[in-house]
Amino acid sequence: MSGADESLTRAEELLRRLETARAELEQLSEGGAGSPEASPDRAIELLAELAELAKAVEEELEKAQRATGADA
């Protein structure tokens, strides 16, 4: 597997994790303030996780792009 393929595979996994966190945040927001899971602290944690995952995806895509350029 080439470096570009490995980076794309990691980016896909990160995107799956990002979607899972996004779905949890959406459930939290739909649960209403009365829900025990609807804590503002958890929402903040999820937003931070989303930001970190998005940055990691971007980094992996940049690695894949560099690897593709190096292979050409």
KARA-V20725 format. One record per residue. N is the residue number from 1. RES is the residue in one letter. SS is DSSP state (alpha for helix, beta for strand, coil for the rest). PHI is phi in radians with two decimals (* if undefined). D_FIRST is the distance of its C-alpha to the first C-alpha in whole Angstrom. Layout:
N;RES;SS;PHI;D_FIRST + N;RES;SS;PHI;D_FIRST
This chain:
1;M;coil;*;0 + 2;S;coil;-1.36;4 + 3;G;alpha;-1.03;7 + 4;A;alpha;-1.13;8 + 5;D;alpha;-1.11;6 + 6;E;alpha;-1.11;7 + 7;S;alpha;-1.12;10 + 8;L;alpha;-1.16;11 + 9;T;alpha;-1.11;10 + 10;R;alpha;-1.12;12 + 11;A;alpha;-1.10;15 + 12;E;alpha;-1.10;15 + 13;E;alpha;-1.12;16 + 14;L;alpha;-1.08;18 + 15;L;alpha;-1.13;20 + 16;R;alpha;-1.10;21 + 17;R;alpha;-1.13;22 + 18;L;alpha;-1.09;24 + 19;E;alpha;-1.13;26 + 20;T;alpha;-1.10;27 + 21;A;alpha;-1.15;29 + 22;R;alpha;-1.09;30 + 23;A;alpha;-1.12;31 + 24;E;alpha;-1.12;33 + 25;L;alpha;-1.09;35 + 26;E;alpha;-1.11;36 + 27;Q;alpha;-1.07;37 + 28;L;alpha;-1.02;39 + 29;S;alpha;-1.20;41 + 30;E;alpha;-1.43;42 + 31;G;alpha;-1.22;43 + 32;G;coil;1.43;46 + 33;A;coil;-1.17;48 + 34;G;coil;-1.35;49 + 35;S;coil;-1.34;46 + 36;P;coil;-1.08;45 + 37;E;coil;-1.34;41 + 38;A;coil;-1.50;42 + 39;S;coil;-1.35;43 + 40;P;alpha;-1.04;42 + 41;D;alpha;-1.10;41 + 42;R;alpha;-1.15;38 + 43;A;alpha;-1.07;38 + 44;I;alpha;-1.13;37 + 45;E;alpha;-1.04;35 + 46;L;alpha;-1.14;33 + 47;L;alpha;-1.11;33 + 48;A;alpha;-1.13;32 + 49;E;alpha;-1.11;29 + 50;L;alpha;-1.05;28 + 51;A;alpha;-1.10;28 + 52;E;alpha;-1.11;26 + 53;L;alpha;-1.14;23 + 54;A;alpha;-1.08;24 + 55;K;alpha;-1.15;24 + 56;A;alpha;-1.12;20 + 57;V;alpha;-1.08;19 + 58;E;alpha;-1.03;20 + 59;E;alpha;-1.10;19 + 60;E;alpha;-1.14;15 + 61;L;alpha;-1.15;16 + 62;E;alpha;-1.13;17 + 63;K;alpha;-1.07;14 + 64;A;alpha;-1.09;12 + 65;Q;alpha;-1.13;15 + 66;R;alpha;-1.13;15 + 67;A;alpha;-1.13;12 + 68;T;alpha;-1.13;12 + 69;G;alpha;-1.13;16 + 70;A;alpha;-1.25;15 + 71;D;alpha;-1.33;12 + 72;A;coil;-1.28;16
